[in-house]
Amino acid sequence: MDNPLLINVESSDEEPSNQDISKTEPLERNSEQEVEATLPAHQLHGVTLSPYIITAQHSDLGVKRSQNQDTAMSIVSLCGGEEPLVPFAISLVADGMGGHADGADASKSVANYVTQNLSSRLLIPMMKDESVSEPVLSIMQQAVLDASRTIHISDQGQMGGTTLTCGVIIKSRLFVAHVGDSRGYLFDYESGELNQLTNDHTYVQQLLNAGEITEEEAAIHPKRNLLFRAITGTDVEVDLMTRPLPSKGMFMVCSDGLWGHIEHDLIQKVLASSNHSLQQKCELLVGMSIEGGTTDNISVVLTEFRL
C-alpha cells in the first residue's frame, strides 16, 4: 500500500485536530505476519487445495484472410451440491472450409450444435444429480454426426464443411472427438510435457505415416492442407479417445493456423510459463503463430485444471 493504515487510539465525537492526527501511528505487522503474508494460499490457516477448472480462448482473423472461418467455444463448471465438486468442461475448435460464407457458417453451425447437445446430455443431468446412461464417447460421436446434418452449402458446386476437435473433461478424465486437422493436446504441469492427442486427417499425414516423407518435407509440402476427412453434411468417421488426466494440467485445442507455424517446444514453453495468465497464453500463442508466418485464421482454447 502507498499509504499506511492509520489507527486513532482515542475515540471522540468531535472532528480531530491536526494535533490529534499527529498522534496516530501506522499499523505494523509483526515478523510472523510478514512471513505468513508471503506464503502460498494453501499454506495459510490450514486451507487445502480444492479442484478447479478454468478456460480462456482467443481467435484472430490473421494477416491475409478477409473472413474468420474458425469457431472456438468453451464451457466450464464445477458440479456438486452435497457431493464433492466435479470438474466439467467442454472446449472445441471448428475450422471452416469452403467458399465465401459457407466455411464460416459450417464451423459455427457444427460448434453450436455440439456444444448445446453435450451440455444438455452431459452437463444438465450432472447438475440435477442424474446419471448419464450412455457412454460419453458414444454421446460425443452422435453429437458430431447430428451436427453434420445442420450444414447447409449454398453453392452445391463448392465443397464446404468444417473440421472439429472437441474435448470434454469429467472428473479426472478427458474425452475427445476429432475430425480434420485441428488438434487437441494435453499438457502436464508436473512433467512439463505437452503431448499431441489427435492425428491429422490430411494427405500429408498419410504420407508421413507411410514413411514416404519426412517431417521437414511435410512442413513445406504443397498439399499439406488437403483433407481426406472433414464434416461436410453427411456421415463421417469420428476419431474417439479417452485419457486419464494429470493432477494439474491443461487441455489445448487449436486450429491448424496455430500449430502449423509454432514449433512444439515453443508451445510447450508458453503453456509451462508462470509469468502469464491463461488468457495471455492464448494471445501469446496466436501472436507467435502470426510472427511465424501463418496466413490462416488462428484459434486456440486452453482449459486448465487441478483435480
C-alpha positions as a Markdown table, in Angstrom:
| # | Residue | x | y | z |
|---|---|---|---|---|
| 1 | Met | 0.0 | 0.0 | 0.0 |
| 2 | Asp | 1.2 | 3.5 | -0.7 |
| 3 | Asn | -0.4 | 4.9 | 2.4 |
| 4 | Pro | -0.2 | 3.0 | 5.7 |
| 5 | Leu | -3.4 | 2.3 | 7.5 |
| 6 | Leu | -3.8 | 4.8 | 10.4 |
| 7 | Ile | -5.4 | 4.0 | 13.7 |
| 8 | Asn | -6.6 | 6.7 | 16.1 |
| 9 | Val | -6.2 | 5.3 | 19.6 |
| 10 | Glu | -8.7 | 7.7 | 21.1 |
| 11 | Ser | -12.3 | 8.0 | 20.0 |
| 12 | Ser | -14.2 | 11.3 | 20.0 |
| 13 | Asp | -17.4 | 12.7 | 18.6 |
| 14 | Glu | -15.6 | 15.9 | 17.6 |
| 15 | Glu | -13.5 | 16.4 | 14.5 |
| 16 | Pro | -9.9 | 15.5 | 15.2 |
| 17 | Ser | -7.4 | 18.4 | 15.3 |
| 18 | Asn | -4.1 | 18.4 | 13.5 |
| 19 | Gln | -2.5 | 17.6 | 16.8 |
| 20 | Asp | -4.8 | 14.5 | 17.2 |
| 21 | Ile | -3.9 | 13.3 | 13.8 |
| 22 | Ser | -0.2 | 13.6 | 14.5 |
| 23 | Lys | -0.7 | 11.1 | 17.4 |
| 24 | Thr | -1.9 | 8.3 | 15.0 |
| 25 | Glu | 0.6 | 5.7 | 14.1 |
| 26 | Pro | 0.9 | 3.2 | 11.2 |
| 27 | Leu | -0.4 | -0.3 | 11.8 |
| 28 | Glu | 2.7 | -2.5 | 11.9 |
| 29 | Arg | 2.9 | -6.2 | 11.2 |
| 30 | Asn | 5.0 | -8.4 | 13.4 |
| 31 | Ser | 7.6 | -10.7 | 11.8 |
| 32 | Glu | 5.2 | -13.7 | 11.9 |
| 33 | Gln | 2.5 | -11.8 | 10.0 |
| 34 | Glu | 5.1 | -10.7 | 7.4 |
| 35 | Val | 6.1 | -14.4 | 6.8 |
| 36 | Glu | 2.5 | -15.5 | 6.6 |
| 37 | Ala | 1.7 | -12.9 | 4.0 |
| 38 | Thr | 4.2 | -14.3 | 1.6 |
| 39 | Leu | 3.0 | -17.9 | 1.9 |
| 40 | Pro | 1.0 | -19.6 | -0.9 |
| 41 | Ala | -2.7 | -19.6 | -0.2 |
| 42 | His | -2.9 | -23.4 | 0.6 |
| 43 | Gln | -0.4 | -22.9 | 3.5 |
| 44 | Leu | -2.5 | -20.2 | 5.2 |
| 45 | His | -4.7 | -21.1 | 8.1 |
| 46 | Gly | -4.9 | -24.8 | 7.1 |
| 47 | Val | -6.6 | -24.1 | 3.8 |
| 48 | Thr | -6.4 | -27.1 | 1.5 |
| 49 | Leu | -6.2 | -27.0 | -2.3 |
| 50 | Ser | -9.6 | -27.7 | -4.0 |
| 51 | Pro | -10.3 | -28.8 | -7.5 |
| 52 | Tyr | -10.7 | -26.0 | -10.1 |
| 53 | Ile | -11.2 | -25.7 | -13.8 |
| 54 | Ile | -10.9 | -22.5 | -15.9 |
| 55 | Thr | -10.8 | -21.7 | -19.5 |
| 56 | Ala | -9.6 | -19.0 | -21.9 |
| 57 | Gln | -9.7 | -18.6 | -25.7 |
| 58 | His | -8.6 | -16.3 | -28.5 |
| 59 | Ser | -9.4 | -16.3 | -32.2 |
| 60 | Asp | -7.8 | -14.0 | -34.8 |
| 61 | Leu | -8.5 | -13.2 | -38.5 |
| 62 | Gly | -4.8 | -13.4 | -39.3 |
| 63 | Val | -3.0 | -11.2 | -41.8 |
| 64 | Lys | -4.4 | -12.4 | -45.1 |
| 65 | Arg | -8.0 | -13.7 | -44.8 |
| 66 | Ser | -11.0 | -11.4 | -45.2 |
| 67 | Gln | -13.2 | -13.6 | -43.0 |
| 68 | Asn | -12.6 | -15.7 | -39.9 |
| 69 | Gln | -14.0 | -19.1 | -40.6 |
| 70 | Asp | -12.9 | -20.5 | -37.2 |
| 71 | Thr | -15.3 | -21.0 | -34.4 |
| 72 | Ala | -14.0 | -21.5 | -30.8 |
| 73 | Met | -16.2 | -22.4 | -27.8 |
| 74 | Ser | -15.7 | -23.4 | -24.2 |
| 75 | Ile | -17.9 | -24.1 | -21.1 |
| 76 | Val | -16.6 | -24.9 | -17.6 |
| 77 | Ser | -18.5 | -25.9 | -14.5 |
| 78 | Leu | -17.9 | -27.4 | -11.1 |
| 79 | Cys | -21.0 | -29.5 | -10.4 |
| 80 | Gly | -21.8 | -30.7 | -7.0 |
| 81 | Gly | -24.3 | -29.9 | -4.3 |
| 82 | Glu | -24.0 | -32.3 | -1.3 |
| 83 | Glu | -21.5 | -34.5 | -3.3 |
| 84 | Pro | -17.8 | -33.5 | -3.9 |
| 85 | Leu | -17.4 | -30.9 | -6.7 |
| 86 | Val | -17.0 | -32.5 | -10.1 |
| 87 | Pro | -14.8 | -30.6 | -12.7 |
| 88 | Phe | -16.6 | -30.4 | -16.0 |
| 89 | Ala | -15.6 | -28.7 | -19.3 |
| 90 | Ile | -16.4 | -28.6 | -23.0 |
| 91 | Ser | -13.9 | -27.0 | -25.3 |
| 92 | Leu | -13.7 | -27.1 | -29.1 |
| 93 | Val | -12.4 | -25.5 | -32.2 |
| 94 | Ala | -14.0 | -25.9 | -35.7 |
| 95 | Asp | -12.1 | -24.6 | -38.7 |
| 96 | Gly | -14.5 | -23.9 | -41.6 |
| 97 | Met | -13.6 | -24.6 | -45.2 |
| 98 | Gly | -15.3 | -23.7 | -48.5 |
| 99 | Gly | -16.1 | -20.6 | -50.5 |
| 100 | His | -17.2 | -17.3 | -49.0 |
| 101 | Ala | -19.6 | -17.7 | -46.0 |
| 102 | Asp | -20.1 | -21.4 | -46.3 |
| 103 | Gly | -17.0 | -22.3 | -44.3 |
| 104 | Ala | -17.8 | -19.8 | -41.5 |
| 105 | Asp | -21.4 | -20.9 | -41.4 |
| 106 | Ala | -20.4 | -24.6 | -41.3 |
| 107 | Ser | -18.0 | -24.2 | -38.4 |
| 108 | Lys | -20.5 | -22.1 | -36.4 |
| 109 | Ser | -23.4 | -24.4 | -37.0 |
| 110 | Val | -21.4 | -27.5 | -36.0 |
| 111 | Ala | -19.8 | -25.9 | -33.0 |
| 112 | Asn | -23.1 | -24.5 | -31.8 |
| 113 | Tyr | -24.9 | -27.9 | -32.2 |
| 114 | Val | -22.2 | -29.9 | -30.5 |
| 115 | Thr | -21.9 | -27.5 | -27.5 |
| 116 | Gln | -25.6 | -27.4 | -27.0 |
| 117 | Asn | -26.0 | -31.2 | -27.4 |
| 118 | Leu | -23.2 | -32.1 | -25.0 |
| 119 | Ser | -24.5 | -29.5 | -22.5 |
| 120 | Ser | -28.0 | -30.9 | -22.5 |
| 121 | Arg | -26.9 | -34.6 | -22.4 |
| 122 | Leu | -24.0 | -34.4 | -20.0 |
| 123 | Leu | -23.8 | -31.1 | -18.0 |
| 124 | Ile | -27.5 | -30.6 | -17.3 |
| 125 | Pro | -28.0 | -34.2 | -15.9 |
| 126 | Met | -24.9 | -33.8 | -13.7 |
| 127 | Met | -26.3 | -30.5 | -12.4 |
| 128 | Lys | -29.5 | -32.4 | -11.5 |
| 129 | Asp | -27.6 | -35.2 | -9.8 |
| 130 | Glu | -28.9 | -37.5 | -12.5 |
| 131 | Ser | -26.9 | -40.4 | -14.0 |
| 132 | Val | -25.8 | -40.4 | -17.7 |
| 133 | Ser | -26.9 | -43.8 | -19.1 |
| 134 | Glu | -24.9 | -43.8 | -22.3 |
| 135 | Pro | -21.1 | -43.9 | -22.6 |
| 136 | Val | -19.6 | -40.3 | -23.0 |
| 137 | Leu | -17.8 | -41.2 | -26.2 |
| 138 | Ser | -21.0 | -42.5 | -27.8 |
| 139 | Ile | -22.8 | -39.3 | -26.9 |
| 140 | Met | -20.0 | -37.3 | -28.4 |
| 141 | Gln | -19.9 | -39.3 | -31.6 |
| 142 | Gln | -23.7 | -39.0 | -32.1 |
| 143 | Ala | -23.5 | -35.2 | -31.5 |
| 144 | Val | -20.9 | -34.8 | -34.2 |
| 145 | Leu | -22.9 | -37.0 | -36.7 |
| 146 | Asp | -26.1 | -35.0 | -35.9 |
| 147 | Ala | -24.2 | -31.7 | -36.2 |
| 148 | Ser | -23.0 | -32.6 | -39.7 |
| 149 | Arg | -26.6 | -32.6 | -40.9 |
| 150 | Thr | -27.0 | -29.0 | -39.8 |
| 151 | Ile | -24.6 | -27.8 | -42.5 |
| 152 | His | -26.1 | -26.1 | -45.5 |
| 153 | Ile | -23.9 | -25.4 | -48.5 |
| 154 | Ser | -25.3 | -22.6 | -50.7 |
| 155 | Asp | -23.2 | -23.4 | -53.7 |
| 156 | Gln | -23.5 | -27.2 | -54.4 |
| 157 | Gly | -20.6 | -27.0 | -56.7 |
| 158 | Gln | -18.4 | -25.8 | -53.9 |
| 159 | Met | -17.1 | -28.3 | -51.3 |
| 160 | Gly | -17.8 | -26.8 | -47.9 |
| 161 | Gly | -17.6 | -28.0 | -44.4 |
| 162 | Thr | -15.5 | -27.9 | -41.3 |
| 163 | Thr | -13.0 | -29.6 | -39.0 |
| 164 | Leu | -13.9 | -30.3 | -35.4 |
| 165 | Thr | -11.8 | -31.1 | -32.4 |
| 166 | Cys | -13.8 | -31.3 | -29.2 |
| 167 | Gly | -12.7 | -32.2 | -25.6 |
| 168 | Val | -14.9 | -33.0 | -22.6 |
| 169 | Ile | -13.5 | -33.2 | -19.1 |
| 170 | Ile | -15.5 | -35.0 | -16.4 |
| 171 | Lys | -13.9 | -35.6 | -13.0 |
| 172 | Ser | -10.4 | -36.8 | -13.8 |
| 173 | Arg | -10.9 | -37.9 | -17.4 |
| 174 | Leu | -10.7 | -36.4 | -20.8 |
| 175 | Phe | -12.8 | -37.5 | -23.7 |
| 176 | Val | -12.1 | -36.3 | -27.3 |
| 177 | Ala | -13.9 | -36.4 | -30.6 |
| 178 | His | -11.9 | -35.3 | -33.6 |
| 179 | Val | -12.4 | -34.9 | -37.4 |
| 180 | Gly | -9.9 | -33.0 | -39.6 |
| 181 | Asp | -6.7 | -31.2 | -38.9 |
| 182 | Ser | -7.5 | -29.0 | -35.9 |
| 183 | Arg | -5.6 | -30.5 | -32.9 |
| 184 | Gly | -6.0 | -31.5 | -29.3 |
| 185 | Tyr | -3.1 | -31.5 | -26.8 |
| 186 | Leu | -2.6 | -32.5 | -23.2 |
| 187 | Phe | -0.1 | -30.6 | -21.0 |
| 188 | Asp | 1.1 | -32.0 | -17.6 |
| 189 | Tyr | 2.5 | -29.3 | -15.3 |
| 190 | Glu | 4.4 | -31.8 | -13.2 |
| 191 | Ser | 6.4 | -33.4 | -16.0 |
| 192 | Gly | 6.3 | -30.2 | -18.2 |
| 193 | Glu | 5.4 | -32.4 | -21.2 |
| 194 | Leu | 3.0 | -31.5 | -24.0 |
| 195 | Asn | 1.5 | -34.4 | -25.9 |
| 196 | Gln | -0.4 | -34.3 | -29.1 |
| 197 | Leu | -3.5 | -36.4 | -28.8 |
| 198 | Thr | -5.1 | -36.2 | -32.3 |
| 199 | Asn | -4.0 | -37.4 | -35.7 |
| 200 | Asp | -4.4 | -35.0 | -38.7 |
| 201 | His | -6.8 | -36.3 | -41.4 |
| 202 | Thr | -4.6 | -34.9 | -44.2 |
| 203 | Tyr | -3.0 | -36.3 | -47.3 |
| 204 | Val | 0.4 | -35.2 | -45.9 |
| 205 | Gln | -0.1 | -37.1 | -42.6 |
| 206 | Gln | -0.9 | -40.2 | -44.6 |
| 207 | Leu | 2.4 | -39.8 | -46.4 |
| 208 | Leu | 4.2 | -39.3 | -43.0 |
| 209 | Asn | 2.5 | -42.4 | -41.5 |
| 210 | Ala | 3.7 | -44.4 | -44.5 |
| 211 | Gly | 7.3 | -43.2 | -44.1 |
| 212 | Glu | 7.2 | -41.7 | -47.6 |
| 213 | Ile | 8.2 | -38.1 | -46.5 |
| 214 | Thr | 10.0 | -36.6 | -43.5 |
| 215 | Glu | 8.6 | -34.0 | -41.0 |
| 216 | Glu | 10.7 | -31.3 | -42.7 |
| 217 | Glu | 9.2 | -32.2 | -46.1 |
| 218 | Ala | 5.7 | -32.3 | -44.7 |
| 219 | Ala | 6.0 | -28.7 | -43.4 |
| 220 | Ile | 6.5 | -27.4 | -46.9 |
| 221 | His | 4.5 | -29.9 | -48.9 |
| 222 | Pro | 2.3 | -28.2 | -51.5 |
| 223 | Lys | -0.7 | -30.5 | -50.4 |
| 224 | Arg | -0.2 | -30.1 | -46.7 |
| 225 | Asn | -3.7 | -28.5 | -46.3 |
| 226 | Leu | -5.5 | -31.2 | -48.3 |
| 227 | Leu | -8.0 | -33.0 | -46.0 |
| 228 | Phe | -9.2 | -36.5 | -46.6 |
| 229 | Arg | -11.8 | -36.4 | -43.8 |
| 230 | Ala | -14.0 | -33.5 | -42.7 |
| 231 | Ile | -17.6 | -32.7 | -41.6 |
| 232 | Thr | -19.4 | -31.9 | -44.8 |
| 233 | Gly | -23.1 | -32.6 | -44.2 |
| 234 | Thr | -23.0 | -36.4 | -44.4 |
| 235 | Asp | -22.0 | -39.2 | -42.1 |
| 236 | Val | -18.3 | -39.1 | -41.2 |
| 237 | Glu | -15.9 | -41.3 | -39.3 |
| 238 | Val | -15.1 | -39.7 | -36.0 |
| 239 | Asp | -11.9 | -40.4 | -34.1 |
| 240 | Leu | -12.7 | -41.0 | -30.4 |
| 241 | Met | -10.4 | -41.3 | -27.5 |
| 242 | Thr | -10.2 | -41.0 | -23.7 |
| 243 | Arg | -7.3 | -40.3 | -21.4 |
| 244 | Pro | -6.8 | -40.0 | -17.6 |
| 245 | Leu | -5.8 | -36.5 | -16.6 |
| 246 | Pro | -2.8 | -35.5 | -14.5 |
| 247 | Ser | -3.4 | -33.9 | -11.2 |
| 248 | Lys | -2.7 | -30.5 | -12.7 |
| 249 | Gly | -2.6 | -29.8 | -16.4 |
| 250 | Met | -4.1 | -28.2 | -19.4 |
| 251 | Phe | -6.1 | -29.3 | -22.4 |
| 252 | Met | -5.4 | -27.3 | -25.5 |
| 253 | Val | -7.4 | -27.3 | -28.7 |
| 254 | Cys | -6.4 | -25.2 | -31.7 |
| 255 | Ser | -6.8 | -24.8 | -35.5 |
| 256 | Asp | -4.1 | -25.5 | -37.9 |
| 257 | Gly | -3.4 | -21.8 | -38.3 |
| 258 | Leu | -1.7 | -22.1 | -34.9 |
| 259 | Trp | 0.1 | -25.4 | -34.7 |
| 260 | Gly | 1.4 | -25.2 | -38.3 |
| 261 | His | 3.6 | -22.2 | -37.5 |
| 262 | Ile | 4.9 | -22.7 | -34.0 |
| 263 | Glu | 7.3 | -25.4 | -33.0 |
| 264 | His | 6.1 | -27.9 | -30.5 |
| 265 | Asp | 8.7 | -27.0 | -28.0 |
| 266 | Leu | 7.7 | -23.3 | -28.1 |
| 267 | Ile | 4.1 | -24.2 | -27.4 |
| 268 | Gln | 5.2 | -26.3 | -24.5 |
| 269 | Lys | 7.3 | -23.4 | -23.1 |
| 270 | Val | 4.4 | -21.0 | -23.3 |
| 271 | Leu | 2.0 | -23.4 | -21.5 |
| 272 | Ala | 4.5 | -24.1 | -18.8 |
| 273 | Ser | 5.2 | -20.4 | -18.1 |
| 274 | Ser | 4.2 | -19.0 | -14.7 |
| 275 | Asn | 4.6 | -15.4 | -15.9 |
| 276 | His | 1.4 | -15.2 | -17.9 |
| 277 | Ser | -2.3 | -15.6 | -17.2 |
| 278 | Leu | -4.3 | -18.2 | -19.1 |
| 279 | Gln | -5.7 | -15.5 | -21.4 |
| 280 | Gln | -2.3 | -14.1 | -22.0 |
| 281 | Lys | -1.0 | -17.5 | -23.0 |
| 282 | Cys | -3.8 | -17.8 | -25.6 |
| 283 | Glu | -2.9 | -14.4 | -27.0 |
| 284 | Leu | 0.8 | -15.1 | -27.0 |
| 285 | Leu | 0.4 | -18.3 | -28.9 |
| 286 | Val | -1.8 | -16.6 | -31.6 |
| 287 | Gly | 0.8 | -13.7 | -31.8 |
| 288 | Met | 3.6 | -16.2 | -32.2 |
| 289 | Ser | 1.8 | -18.0 | -35.0 |
| 290 | Ile | 1.4 | -14.8 | -36.9 |
| 291 | Glu | 5.0 | -13.9 | -36.4 |
| 292 | Gly | 5.8 | -17.5 | -37.6 |
| 293 | Gly | 4.2 | -16.7 | -41.0 |
| 294 | Thr | 0.7 | -18.1 | -40.8 |
| 295 | Thr | -1.7 | -16.7 | -43.4 |
| 296 | Asp | -4.7 | -18.6 | -42.0 |
| 297 | Asn | -7.2 | -17.8 | -39.2 |
| 298 | Ile | -5.9 | -18.8 | -35.8 |
| 299 | Ser | -7.9 | -20.1 | -32.9 |
| 300 | Val | -7.0 | -21.6 | -29.5 |
| 301 | Val | -8.8 | -22.7 | -26.4 |
| 302 | Leu | -6.9 | -23.5 | -23.2 |
| 303 | Thr | -8.7 | -25.4 | -20.3 |
| 304 | Glu | -6.6 | -25.5 | -17.2 |
| 305 | Phe | -7.5 | -27.8 | -14.3 |
| 306 | Arg | -6.4 | -29.0 | -10.9 |
| 307 | Leu | -8.0 | -32.2 | -9.7 |
